[in-house]
Amino acid sequence: MSEQSAAVSAAIEGELLLLDPEVRRDAERVGALLHEEFTEFGASGRFWDRKSMLAAIAATDFDGGTQFVASHMRGVQLADDLVQLTFDTDNGGRCAHRSSLWRLTPEGWRLWFHQGTLFTPEA
């Protein structure tokens, strides 16, 4: 098994921060992790861009709610400035396969694209 690159490690670190409820409720902290050109096809089917994502976070009254549990996270460095992560999440029984693309910017690694697809775990 090969050793994980520093780029993949940085992307995983950023992804785990975005799954942290304390970070998710803070639009400024989330904004620092999102690329200026960020887009997402959410597990809900909704399309998000950076502006709409940050506006939704700012307008949401987070009560703690359920926490995302990530599993099967793996990454591959596709280019010097691009990492793809794939993983699954469980958010109180709502499971999704997820894929993220992280781009290297002068400020560091930023989430450029994300997609979530709901699935039902097999028994």
Backbone bond lengths (Angstrom), bond angles and torsions (degrees), N, CA, C in turn:
res aa  C-N    CA-C-N  psi(-1)  N-CA   C-N-CA  omega(-1)  CA-C   N-CA-C  phi
1 M - - - 1.453 - - 1.525 108.53 -
2 S 1.310 117.59 132.82 1.460 121.12 -177.00 1.518 110.98 -82.36
3 E 1.312 114.38 154.12 1.460 120.85 179.13 1.534 109.65 -74.15
4 Q 1.309 115.60 142.86 1.472 122.18 -179.46 1.524 110.20 -70.36
5 S 1.341 116.97 135.32 1.461 120.29 179.77 1.527 110.62 -72.25
6 A 1.322 115.38 159.56 1.469 120.79 177.43 1.531 110.07 -61.41
7 A 1.331 117.35 -34.63 1.474 120.91 179.49 1.526 110.55 -65.58
8 V 1.329 117.29 -45.07 1.465 120.53 178.61 1.527 109.90 -63.95
9 S 1.312 117.32 -41.94 1.473 120.91 177.84 1.522 111.41 -60.03
10 A 1.330 117.11 -41.74 1.464 120.84 179.73 1.526 110.86 -65.88
11 A 1.329 117.42 -40.67 1.468 120.66 178.54 1.520 110.72 -65.31
12 I 1.318 117.55 -42.55 1.465 120.74 178.04 1.522 110.22 -61.99
13 E 1.315 116.74 -43.34 1.467 120.67 178.21 1.534 110.63 -58.41
14 G 1.332 117.17 -45.25 1.461 121.13 178.44 1.524 111.75 -63.88
15 E 1.314 116.74 -42.78 1.466 120.60 -179.86 1.519 110.74 -62.35
16 L 1.327 117.00 -44.23 1.468 120.17 179.15 1.530 111.46 -63.88
17 L 1.329 117.31 -34.60 1.465 119.78 174.91 1.526 110.42 -62.64
18 L 1.343 117.03 -42.74 1.464 120.28 -179.25 1.525 112.22 -66.95
19 L 1.322 117.99 -21.29 1.466 121.39 177.13 1.530 112.18 -86.94
20 D 1.318 117.06 -11.54 1.467 122.30 -178.55 1.526 109.41 -75.62
21 P 1.346 117.94 124.89 1.474 120.37 -177.95 1.525 113.73 -57.44
22 E 1.320 117.87 -33.92 1.464 120.88 179.27 1.527 110.87 -65.52
23 V 1.311 116.88 -38.02 1.460 121.16 178.88 1.525 109.77 -75.34
24 R 1.339 117.02 -43.99 1.472 122.18 -176.03 1.531 113.10 -58.56
25 R 1.317 116.88 -27.48 1.468 119.16 -178.33 1.528 113.08 -87.97
26 D 1.322 116.81 -0.18 1.463 121.59 -175.92 1.534 109.47 -115.92
27 A 1.328 116.91 101.14 1.466 121.76 -176.13 1.531 111.60 -57.25
28 E 1.306 117.69 -34.50 1.466 120.24 -179.58 1.531 110.76 -66.91
29 R 1.332 116.78 -43.31 1.470 120.25 179.40 1.526 110.90 -68.00
30 V 1.340 116.67 -40.58 1.468 119.66 177.17 1.527 109.38 -64.31
31 G 1.319 116.79 -44.69 1.458 121.22 -179.77 1.514 113.05 -57.04
32 A 1.320 116.45 -34.38 1.460 120.31 179.35 1.531 111.98 -68.77
33 L 1.330 117.21 -17.52 1.464 121.57 -179.35 1.530 113.11 -101.05
34 L 1.333 117.09 -12.26 1.458 120.71 -177.84 1.525 111.06 -95.23
35 H 1.303 116.17 134.07 1.461 123.32 174.73 1.524 108.66 -64.27
36 E 1.302 117.85 151.33 1.473 121.47 178.15 1.523 112.01 -58.22
37 E 1.331 117.97 -29.08 1.470 122.36 -179.16 1.529 112.37 -101.24
38 F 1.336 118.00 19.58 1.465 122.70 -177.05 1.531 112.46 -52.95
39 T 1.341 115.30 136.51 1.463 122.89 170.55 1.519 108.56 -139.73
40 E 1.335 114.72 155.54 1.466 120.42 -179.79 1.516 109.70 -148.34
41 F 1.326 114.69 139.24 1.459 122.44 164.48 1.517 104.78 -104.03
42 G 1.336 116.30 102.11 1.446 121.20 -174.70 1.514 113.27 -72.26
43 A 1.328 115.45 160.39 1.459 121.17 176.77 1.530 110.67 -60.75
44 S 1.326 116.46 -21.64 1.465 121.63 177.65 1.527 112.10 -75.75
45 G 1.341 115.98 -12.91 1.452 120.95 -174.71 1.517 112.58 95.66
46 R 1.312 116.51 -6.60 1.461 121.27 -178.43 1.527 111.27 -79.73
47 F 1.322 116.02 144.30 1.457 122.28 172.64 1.520 108.46 -92.45
48 W 1.315 116.10 134.16 1.455 122.36 178.71 1.519 109.14 -123.89
49 D 1.317 115.75 146.14 1.452 120.48 164.91 1.531 105.90 -120.78
50 R 1.305 116.99 179.47 1.466 120.47 -175.24 1.528 111.12 -59.47
51 K 1.322 116.02 -46.54 1.463 120.73 -177.09 1.531 111.20 -62.11
52 S 1.329 117.91 -46.46 1.470 120.27 -178.15 1.532 111.30 -69.05
53 M 1.323 117.20 -35.06 1.463 120.32 178.59 1.524 110.71 -65.46
54 L 1.320 116.95 -47.08 1.467 119.99 -178.98 1.522 111.41 -67.67
55 A 1.333 117.91 -35.61 1.471 121.06 176.70 1.525 110.61 -64.88
56 A 1.324 117.51 -40.70 1.466 120.98 179.28 1.526 110.74 -65.04
57 I 1.319 116.94 -40.79 1.463 120.14 178.80 1.522 110.24 -64.59
58 A 1.318 117.26 -44.05 1.466 121.46 -179.08 1.533 111.46 -64.33
59 A 1.333 117.48 -30.55 1.463 121.45 -176.66 1.527 113.35 -90.62
60 T 1.317 118.02 -5.48 1.462 121.61 -175.66 1.515 110.83 -94.47
61 D 1.315 115.14 135.05 1.458 121.29 174.99 1.524 107.68 -96.41
62 F 1.327 116.12 93.08 1.457 120.35 -176.97 1.519 109.76 -72.40
63 D 1.325 115.19 132.50 1.467 120.58 178.96 1.519 111.46 -108.62
64 G 1.294 117.31 14.02 1.462 120.72 -175.97 1.510 110.47 97.01
65 G 1.342 116.50 -52.41 1.461 122.24 175.26 1.508 114.04 45.45
66 T 1.313 114.97 -155.66 1.449 119.70 179.15 1.522 110.00 -86.47
67 Q 1.301 114.40 158.96 1.456 119.88 -177.95 1.520 109.76 -109.93
68 F 1.321 116.14 142.36 1.454 121.31 174.83 1.526 109.31 -71.01
69 V 1.320 115.67 131.81 1.458 121.21 171.95 1.522 106.20 -112.33
70 A 1.319 116.16 119.16 1.463 121.55 -178.41 1.523 109.75 -95.75
71 S 1.334 115.07 144.38 1.464 120.39 175.74 1.526 109.42 -145.18
72 H 1.311 115.50 163.28 1.469 123.08 176.34 1.533 112.44 57.20
73 M 1.335 116.99 31.77 1.467 119.01 -178.48 1.529 109.95 -74.51
74 R 1.314 114.06 128.70 1.451 120.54 176.61 1.523 108.53 -144.25
75 G 1.309 115.28 156.15 1.452 119.08 -177.91 1.506 111.69 -140.71
76 V 1.326 114.24 157.66 1.454 121.34 175.84 1.522 107.89 -141.02
77 Q 1.310 115.62 136.00 1.459 120.13 177.14 1.518 107.51 -86.20
78 L 1.328 117.06 113.46 1.459 123.29 -176.40 1.524 112.77 -85.11
79 A 1.322 116.47 -28.31 1.468 123.51 178.84 1.524 106.95 -157.44
80 D 1.323 117.25 174.34 1.463 120.01 -179.59 1.522 111.83 -55.65
81 D 1.343 116.19 -32.84 1.463 120.62 -174.70 1.532 113.56 -115.97
82 L 1.343 118.06 21.15 1.464 120.44 -175.59 1.520 111.46 -145.53
83 V 1.342 115.24 127.64 1.470 122.58 177.96 1.518 108.37 -127.38
84 Q 1.336 115.93 136.55 1.463 120.81 173.06 1.523 108.49 -108.34
85 L 1.332 115.43 131.91 1.456 122.44 172.89 1.515 108.59 -113.30
86 T 1.325 116.61 142.49 1.459 121.83 169.76 1.513 107.15 -130.20
87 F 1.334 115.41 143.08 1.461 120.87 -178.09 1.516 109.47 -168.37
88 D 1.316 115.60 170.38 1.456 121.98 175.03 1.517 108.64 -114.33
89 T 1.324 115.71 151.62 1.461 120.37 172.91 1.519 109.83 -128.82
90 D 1.312 114.48 151.24 1.462 123.03 171.94 1.519 105.52 -127.19
91 N 1.316 115.78 120.40 1.462 122.26 -179.29 1.524 106.83 -121.77
92 G 1.330 115.85 83.89 1.459 120.62 -179.59 1.517 113.19 63.75
93 G 1.336 117.68 36.55 1.454 121.95 179.93 1.518 114.35 95.52
94 R 1.308 117.73 -8.44 1.476 122.15 176.12 1.526 107.08 -94.52
95 C 1.341 115.15 105.99 1.465 120.90 -172.65 1.523 110.78 -101.73
96 A 1.337 115.26 143.04 1.463 120.41 179.60 1.521 110.12 -143.18
97 H 1.333 115.32 139.61 1.463 121.75 165.53 1.520 105.48 -81.15
98 R 1.325 117.39 138.80 1.459 120.40 -176.30 1.527 111.19 -133.16
99 S 1.315 114.87 148.25 1.456 122.25 175.91 1.523 108.08 -138.79
100 S 1.319 115.65 134.29 1.460 121.49 -179.29 1.516 110.06 -131.85
101 L 1.324 115.03 144.32 1.463 121.47 171.36 1.522 108.21 -114.36
102 W 1.314 115.71 125.54 1.463 122.80 179.97 1.516 108.64 -111.63
103 R 1.360 115.87 130.96 1.467 122.16 -179.12 1.523 109.49 -111.55
104 L 1.301 115.14 142.55 1.457 120.69 176.15 1.524 109.19 -83.41
105 T 1.322 116.52 126.98 1.460 123.85 177.99 1.529 107.90 -120.58
106 P 1.317 118.11 171.75 1.473 119.07 175.61 1.539 112.54 -59.04
107 E 1.336 116.82 -24.19 1.465 121.10 179.74 1.525 112.69 -88.21
108 G 1.327 117.74 -8.81 1.464 122.02 -178.24 1.524 110.62 124.16
109 W 1.316 116.16 -167.44 1.463 121.83 -178.49 1.516 110.44 -76.12
110 R 1.350 116.17 130.21 1.467 122.30 -178.56 1.528 109.69 -131.04
111 L 1.323 115.75 143.54 1.463 121.23 179.03 1.515 109.19 -71.09
112 W 1.324 116.26 119.44 1.461 122.99 -176.08 1.525 111.70 -100.14
113 F 1.338 116.69 -38.23 1.464 121.07 -179.12 1.516 109.61 -148.80
114 H 1.346 115.44 143.64 1.465 120.36 178.06 1.519 108.95 -143.42
115 Q 1.328 116.15 143.99 1.463 121.11 173.80 1.519 108.34 -140.10
116 G 1.340 114.74 137.60 1.456 121.68 174.83 1.521 109.55 -123.47
117 T 1.328 116.25 137.65 1.462 122.18 178.45 1.515 108.26 -129.02
118 L 1.338 116.26 119.92 1.455 120.12 -179.54 1.518 111.20 -64.80
119 F 1.339 115.83 147.62 1.459 120.97 173.70 1.521 108.86 -148.30
120 T 1.326 115.01 159.98 1.456 122.35 176.68 1.518 107.28 -104.67
121 P 1.335 116.98 120.78 1.472 119.01 -179.79 1.537 109.75 -61.45
122 E 1.318 114.17 143.76 1.465 119.07 176.40 1.512 109.66 -76.54
123 A 1.314 116.10 144.84 1.466 121.47 -177.91 1.509 111.32 -69.93
